[in-house]
Amino acid sequence: MLDCVKNSLVAQFHAALAVLEQCVTRCPEEAWDAPVGDYPFWHVAYHALFYADLYLSRDEASFRAPALHRQDYQFFGRRPWPPHEPVVADQPYSKDEIAAYLALCRRKASEAIAAETPATLDGPSGFPWYKISRLEFHLNNIRHVQHHAAQLSLALRKRSGIEIEWVATG
């Protein structure tokens, strides 16, 4: 049963990342900096990948931000802790940078989930602000990636008529 659960988690994580990857690769240059809601397309993609990467780590202490990371670029709007200063994310990441980060997250998903055991999946998430099991936490992480991929997909459809294909499994 453990293998079935882990294989399913990896497949669904890869599927969510594949949808996000389509959004990134199919995004026309003129739409890369265009708003998706309140934030540029590239910023939404980076946010989704940063948190996928973070939450695939065992805990906050073991996380290492990628070399391309810029201070606070993972946040939308304001920092989530006092004094809640506005975040300025004014240096766009390139498509190539986002694509490379996406590949890193895909590898990390495979490795992190392969390392899970029944005890770790049934144990805490590893992040004290998420009081759920590690198994549910992986599902939450997948849903977060898919949520932002859906936002980007809709923006591409409305702005440029670009359709993003459904990916059932990775």
C-alpha positions as CSV (number, residue, x, y, z in Angstrom):
1,M,0.0,0.0,0.0
2,L,2.8,2.4,0.8
3,D,4.2,2.1,-2.7
4,C,0.8,2.8,-4.2
5,V,0.4,6.0,-2.1
6,K,3.9,7.2,-2.9
7,N,3.6,6.4,-6.6
8,S,0.3,8.2,-6.7
9,L,1.7,11.3,-4.9
10,V,4.6,11.5,-7.3
11,A,2.4,11.1,-10.3
12,Q,0.0,13.8,-9.2
13,F,2.8,16.2,-8.2
14,H,4.4,15.7,-11.6
15,A,1.0,16.2,-13.3
16,A,0.5,19.5,-11.5
17,L,4.0,20.6,-12.4
18,A,3.4,19.6,-16.1
19,V,0.4,21.9,-16.2
20,L,2.4,24.7,-14.7
21,E,5.2,23.9,-17.2
22,Q,2.8,24.2,-20.1
23,C,1.7,27.6,-18.8
24,V,5.3,28.8,-18.6
25,T,6.5,27.5,-21.9
26,R,3.4,28.6,-23.9
27,C,3.3,32.1,-22.3
28,P,4.0,34.7,-25.0
29,E,6.8,37.2,-24.2
30,E,4.3,40.1,-24.1
31,A,2.3,38.3,-21.4
32,W,5.2,37.3,-19.2
33,D,5.0,40.5,-17.2
34,A,1.2,41.0,-17.6
35,P,-1.0,40.8,-14.5
36,V,-2.6,37.6,-13.4
37,G,-4.9,39.0,-10.8
38,D,-2.7,41.5,-8.9
39,Y,0.7,40.0,-9.8
40,P,2.8,39.5,-12.9
41,F,2.6,36.1,-14.7
42,W,6.2,35.2,-13.9
43,H,5.7,36.1,-10.2
44,V,2.7,33.8,-9.8
45,A,4.8,31.0,-11.4
46,Y,7.7,31.6,-9.1
47,H,5.5,31.8,-6.0
48,A,4.0,28.4,-6.8
49,L,7.4,26.8,-7.4
50,F,9.0,28.4,-4.3
51,Y,6.3,27.0,-2.0
52,A,6.4,23.6,-3.7
53,D,10.1,23.5,-3.1
54,L,9.8,24.7,0.5
55,Y,7.1,22.3,1.4
56,L,8.9,19.3,-0.2
57,S,11.6,19.9,2.4
58,R,11.3,18.0,5.7
59,D,10.9,21.3,7.6
60,E,11.8,24.9,7.4
61,A,15.3,24.4,8.8
62,S,16.3,21.9,6.1
63,F,15.1,24.2,3.2
64,R,17.6,25.9,1.0
65,A,16.3,28.5,-1.3
66,P,17.4,28.2,-4.9
67,A,20.4,30.2,-6.2
68,L,18.1,32.4,-8.2
69,H,16.0,33.4,-5.2
70,R,15.6,37.1,-4.4
71,Q,14.7,38.3,-1.0
72,D,10.9,38.1,-0.4
73,Y,10.0,37.3,-4.0
74,Q,8.0,34.3,-2.8
75,F,5.4,36.6,-1.2
76,F,2.5,38.4,-2.7
77,G,1.7,41.9,-1.5
78,R,3.2,42.2,2.0
79,R,5.4,40.2,4.2
80,P,3.2,37.9,6.4
81,W,4.9,39.0,9.6
82,P,5.2,42.3,11.3
83,P,5.8,45.0,10.3
84,H,4.0,43.6,7.2
85,E,6.1,45.7,4.8
86,P,5.2,45.7,1.1
87,V,7.2,43.4,-1.0
88,V,8.8,44.8,-4.1
89,A,9.3,42.2,-6.8
90,D,10.4,44.3,-9.8
91,Q,13.1,42.1,-11.4
92,P,11.3,39.5,-13.5
93,Y,12.7,36.0,-13.6
94,S,13.2,34.7,-17.2
95,K,11.3,31.8,-18.7
96,D,14.5,29.8,-18.6
97,E,15.0,30.5,-14.9
98,I,11.5,29.4,-14.1
99,A,11.8,26.3,-16.3
100,A,15.0,25.3,-14.6
101,Y,13.4,25.8,-11.2
102,L,10.4,23.7,-12.3
103,A,12.8,20.9,-13.3
104,L,14.4,21.1,-9.8
105,C,11.0,20.9,-8.1
106,R,10.1,17.9,-10.2
107,R,13.3,16.0,-9.1
108,K,12.8,17.1,-5.5
109,A,9.2,15.8,-5.5
110,S,10.4,12.4,-6.7
111,E,13.2,12.2,-4.1
112,A,11.2,13.7,-1.1
113,I,8.2,11.4,-1.6
114,A,10.4,8.3,-2.2
115,A,12.0,9.0,1.2
116,E,8.7,8.9,3.0
117,T,7.7,6.1,5.4
118,P,4.4,5.1,7.0
119,A,5.6,6.9,10.1
120,T,6.6,10.1,8.3
121,L,3.4,10.2,6.2
122,D,1.3,9.7,9.3
123,G,3.4,12.2,11.3
124,P,3.3,16.0,11.4
125,S,3.8,18.1,8.3
126,G,7.1,19.5,9.4
127,F,5.8,23.0,9.4
128,P,4.2,24.2,12.6
129,W,1.7,26.5,10.9
130,Y,0.3,23.5,9.1
131,K,-1.2,21.2,11.7
132,I,-1.9,18.3,9.3
133,S,-0.2,15.0,8.6
134,R,2.7,14.8,6.1
135,L,0.5,12.8,3.7
136,E,-2.2,15.5,3.7
137,F,0.5,18.1,3.5
138,H,1.7,16.6,0.2
139,L,-1.8,16.7,-1.1
140,N,-2.1,20.4,0.0
141,N,1.2,21.2,-1.8
142,I,-0.1,19.6,-5.0
143,R,-3.3,21.5,-4.8
144,H,-1.4,24.8,-4.3
145,V,0.6,24.2,-7.5
146,Q,-2.5,23.3,-9.4
147,H,-4.4,26.4,-8.1
148,H,-1.7,28.7,-9.5
149,A,-1.4,26.7,-12.7
150,A,-5.1,27.2,-13.2
151,Q,-4.8,30.9,-12.7
152,L,-2.1,31.1,-15.3
153,S,-4.0,28.8,-17.6
154,L,-7.1,31.0,-17.5
155,A,-5.0,34.2,-18.0
156,L,-3.4,32.6,-21.1
157,R,-6.8,31.5,-22.5
158,K,-8.4,34.9,-21.9
159,R,-5.5,37.1,-23.0
160,S,-4.0,35.1,-25.9
161,G,-6.4,32.2,-26.7
162,I,-3.8,29.7,-25.6
163,E,-5.2,26.4,-24.3
164,I,-3.4,24.4,-21.7
165,E,-4.0,20.7,-21.8
166,W,-5.1,18.6,-18.8
167,V,-2.5,16.3,-17.5
168,A,-4.0,13.3,-15.7
169,T,-0.8,11.8,-14.3
170,G,2.9,12.5,-14.3
